[in-house]
């Protein structure tokens, strides 16, 4: 792999999953692969699990890691081409990114949507500007529309916990939240699960929360949560704001919170969430604190997902 922006950059999902699980057994299997190489982690918005897991993964491969919080650790960056820089931005990305490309062998970038301009967000304008000017492999640590490291982690976790000789039924269910959130985790999970093609996949949400069809093609979509949860093996809980009425919250829908009562319809389903989670709004305490919850292990698996991706990129770059 030359970059990791979406599942489209992955030639073989199963190979990447297997590699991640091999690292989980032996974290220092390739401890010198990144020797004398540096990774820069560039954050345009906050992070905990993504930041820390990627740092750990890179260090286990022998890399040196530098974290840079844009706008806090340095100058506010300008991204618009032809900008007359009379505002709060101090340095243009076309000046900053090539320098970062000289400092680092690989750059991880976390951006976030504004949730105001759908066309700009879905063009991945900020991420694409960095890719264009940096000149080194870029790993998405979450973008305006996708979160590929999270989705790889999710598949790793599902494979670990499903050993039957049939396809699991996986349900992505919308959940309430106190504010508008992006579609990136839901988009990415749908994209990866449909392309993995190893599961029966259902998406359920209230009317008006349909995701972009290019991410959900191949999934069954229903507005009936009870019907969707029937016989589910895994239930992935996540909020997202509207895509068509872009960035909007279309009512309260508090009855969509996942509770233990709702899980009676499932096949003793395991519960997943990318974290952070709003307890007793998205998922009840009784579900999160039960033996069904995989959220802690799911988050721990972020290390192995990042390590597998970094390993593939380092190996590819060493062959050039």
C-alpha positions in Angstrom: 0.0 0.0 0.0 1.2 3.5 -0.8 -1.4 5.3 1.3 -4.3 4.4 3.6 -7.3 6.7 3.1 -10.1 4.2 2.5 -10.7 0.5 1.9 -10.0 1.3 -1.8 -6.3 1.5 -0.9 -6.4 -2.1 0.5 -5.7 -4.9 -2.1 -6.7 -7.7 0.4 -8.7 -6.9 3.5 -8.3 -10.4 4.9 -4.5 -10.2 4.5 -4.5 -7.0 6.6 -6.8 -8.5 9.2 -4.5 -11.6 9.5 -1.5 -9.4 9.8 -3.0 -7.4 12.6 -3.9 -10.6 14.5 -0.3 -11.8 14.1 0.9 -8.6 15.7 -1.5 -9.1 18.5 0.2 -12.4 19.3 3.7 -11.0 18.7 3.8 -7.2 19.0 7.5 -7.0 18.2 7.5 -9.4 15.3 8.9 -6.7 13.0 10.5 -4.4 15.6 13.2 -3.1 13.3 11.1 -2.5 10.2 10.7 1.2 11.0 14.3 1.6 12.2 15.7 5.1 11.5 12.3 6.2 10.2 9.9 8.9 11.6 6.2 9.2 11.6 4.4 12.5 12.0 0.9 12.6 13.5 -0.9 15.7 12.4 -4.1 16.5 14.3 -6.6 19.1 13.1 -9.0 17.9 15.8 -8.7 16.1 19.1 -8.0 12.4 19.5 -7.3 9.9 22.3 -7.5 6.3 21.0 -6.4 7.0 17.5 -3.5 9.1 18.6 -2.2 6.8 21.3 -2.8 3.5 19.5 -0.9 4.8 16.4 2.0 6.0 18.5 2.2 2.6 20.2 2.0 0.8 16.8 4.7 2.9 15.2 7.0 2.5 18.2 6.6 -1.3 18.2 7.8 -1.2 14.6 10.9 0.8 15.6 9.7 4.2 14.4 10.2 7.5 16.1 6.9 9.4 16.4 6.2 13.2 16.6 2.8 14.5 17.4 1.7 18.0 16.1 -1.6 19.6 17.0 -2.4 22.1 14.3 -3.4 25.5 15.7 -2.1 24.7 19.2 1.5 23.6 18.7 2.1 25.9 15.7 0.6 28.3 13.2 -3.0 28.1 12.0 -2.9 26.7 8.5 -4.6 28.0 5.3 -5.8 25.5 2.8 -7.6 27.5 0.1 -5.8 28.0 -3.2 -5.2 31.6 -4.1 -6.1 32.8 -0.6 -5.3 36.4 0.4 -4.1 35.6 3.9 -5.4 38.6 5.8 -7.2 36.5 8.5 -6.2 34.3 11.3 -4.3 31.8 9.2 -0.5 32.3 9.2 0.9 29.6 6.9 -0.4 27.9 3.8 -0.5 24.2 3.5 1.4 24.3 0.2 4.3 25.8 2.2 3.9 23.6 5.3 3.2 20.2 3.9 6.3 19.8 1.7 8.4 20.6 4.8 6.6 17.9 6.8 7.3 15.5 3.9 11.0 16.2 4.4 10.8 15.6 8.2 8.8 12.4 8.1 8.7 9.1 6.2 5.0 8.7 6.9 2.4 11.2 8.0 -0.9 10.4 9.8 -3.6 13.0 9.4 -6.8 13.6 11.3 -9.3 16.1 9.9 -12.9 16.7 10.7 -15.9 17.9 8.7 -17.4 21.3 9.2 -20.9 19.8 8.7 -22.0 23.0 6.8 -20.8 22.4 3.2 -21.5 18.8 2.1 -19.6 19.2 -1.2 -16.5 20.5 0.5 -16.6 17.9 3.2 -17.2 15.0 0.8 -14.4 16.2 -1.5 -12.1 15.7 1.5 -10.6 19.0 0.7 -8.2 19.3 3.7 -6.9 15.8 3.5 -6.4 16.0 -0.3 -4.4 19.2 0.0 -2.0 17.5 2.5 -1.7 14.4 0.2 -1.0 16.6 -2.8 1.7 18.7 -1.2 3.4 16.4 1.3 5.0 13.9 -1.1 5.1 11.0 1.4 2.6 8.2 2.3 -0.4 9.5 4.2 -2.5 7.5 6.7 -6.0 8.8 7.5 -6.5 8.9 11.3 -10.1 9.9 10.5 -11.3 12.3 7.8 -14.4 14.3 7.0 -16.2 11.2 5.5 -14.3 8.0 6.6 -12.4 6.4 9.5 -10.6 3.5 7.9 -8.4 2.5 10.9 -11.5 2.2 13.0 -13.2 0.0 10.4 -10.2 -2.3 10.1 -10.2 -2.6 13.9 -13.9 -3.5 13.8 -13.4 -6.3 11.4 -10.5 -7.6 13.4 -12.7 -7.7 16.5 -15.6 -9.4 14.7 -13.3 -12.1 13.3 -11.9 -12.8 16.7 -15.4 -13.3 18.2 -17.2 -15.2 15.5 -16.1 -18.9 15.0 -19.2 -20.4 13.4 -19.2 -21.8 9.9 -21.6 -19.3 8.5 -21.8 -15.6 7.8 -22.5 -13.5 10.9 -25.4 -11.0 10.9 -24.0 -7.6 11.6 -26.3 -4.6 12.4 -25.2 -1.0 12.3 -27.8 0.9 14.3 -28.2 4.7 14.6 -28.2 6.0 18.2 -29.3 9.3 19.7 -26.8 12.0 20.7 -26.8 15.5 22.2 -25.2 17.1 19.1 -24.6 16.7 15.4 -21.9 14.2 14.6 -20.3 13.3 11.2 -21.2 10.3 9.1 -17.5 9.1 8.8 -17.6 6.1 11.2 -20.9 4.8 9.8 -19.8 5.5 6.2 -16.5 3.7 6.7 -17.9 0.7 8.6 -20.5 0.2 5.9 -17.9 0.5 3.2 -15.5 -2.0 4.8 -18.2 -4.6 5.8 -19.8 -4.6 2.3 -16.4 -5.0 0.6 -15.2 -7.6 3.1 -18.2 -9.6 1.9 -18.1 -12.0 4.9 -21.3 -11.0 6.6 -25.0 -10.4 6.3 -25.2 -6.6 6.9 -28.1 -4.5 8.0 -28.2 -0.8 8.6 -31.1 0.6 10.7 -31.9 4.3 11.4 -34.8 6.7 11.7 -36.1 8.2 8.5 -34.0 11.0 7.2 -30.7 9.5 8.3 -29.8 7.7 5.1 -26.1 7.6 4.4 -24.6 8.2 1.0 -25.5 5.3 -1.2 -21.9 4.8 -2.5 -21.0 3.6 1.0 -24.0 1.4 1.7 -24.4 -0.4 -1.5 -24.9 -4.1 -0.7 -26.4 -3.5 2.8 -30.1 -4.1 3.8 -31.5 -0.8 5.1 -34.5 -0.5 7.3 -36.2 2.0 9.6 -37.4 -0.7 11.9 -34.8 -1.2 14.6 -36.6 -4.2 16.2 -36.8 -6.0 12.9 -33.1 -5.2 12.1 -31.9 -6.6 15.5 -33.7 -10.0 15.0 -31.0 -12.8 15.2 -28.1 -10.3 15.0 -24.7 -11.6 16.0 -23.1 -8.2 16.3 -24.7 -4.8 16.9 -22.6 -1.7 16.1 -24.0 1.4 17.7 -23.2 4.9 16.3 -24.8 8.3 16.0 -24.6 10.3 12.8 -26.2 13.5 11.6 -28.3 13.7 8.4 -26.6 13.4 5.0 -29.4 14.8 2.8 -30.3 17.6 5.2 -26.6 17.9 5.8 -25.4 18.0 9.3 -28.8 18.3 10.8 -30.3 16.5 13.8 -33.8 15.5 12.9 -35.5 15.2 16.3 -34.7 13.5 19.5 -35.4 9.8 18.8 -34.4 8.9 22.3 -36.2 5.5 21.9 -33.4 4.4 19.6 -31.0 4.0 22.6 -29.8 0.4 22.7 -31.0 -1.4 25.9 -30.9 -4.9 27.2 -34.5 -5.4 26.4 -33.8 -4.7 22.7 -31.1 -7.3 22.7 -33.6 -10.0 23.5 -34.3 -10.1 19.7 -30.7 -10.9 18.9 -28.6 -14.1 18.7 -26.9 -13.2 22.0 -25.3 -10.3 20.1 -22.0 -8.7 21.0 -22.1 -4.9 21.2 -19.6 -2.6 19.5 -19.0 1.2 19.6 -16.0 3.2 18.4 -15.9 5.3 21.6 -16.3 7.8 23.2 -19.8 6.9 24.0 -22.6 8.9 25.7 -23.8 6.5 28.4 -27.5 6.2 28.8 -28.1 8.2 25.6 -26.6 6.0 22.9 -26.3 2.8 24.9 -27.5 2.0 28.4 -25.1 1.2 31.3 -26.5 -2.3 31.6 -25.4 -3.1 28.0 -22.1 -1.3 28.2 -21.2 -3.0 31.5 -22.4 -6.4 30.4 -20.4 -9.4 29.1 -21.8 -8.7 25.7 -19.9 -5.4 25.3 -16.7 -5.5 23.2 -15.9 -1.8 23.4 -12.8 -2.2 25.5 -11.3 -5.0 23.4 -12.4 -3.2 20.2 -10.5 -0.1 21.3 -7.4 -2.1 22.3 -7.4 -3.7 18.8 -6.7 -0.2 17.4 -3.0 -0.8 18.0 -2.9 -3.9 15.8 -4.9 -2.3 13.0 -2.5 0.6 12.9 0.5 -1.6 13.1 -0.6 -3.7 10.2 -1.3 -0.7 8.0 2.1 0.9 8.9 3.9 -2.3 8.2 2.3 -2.6 4.8 3.3 1.0 3.9 6.8 0.7 5.3 7.3 -2.6 3.3 6.0 -1.1 0.1 8.2 2.0 0.4 11.3 -0.1 1.1 10.8 -1.8 -2.3 10.6 1.4 -4.3 
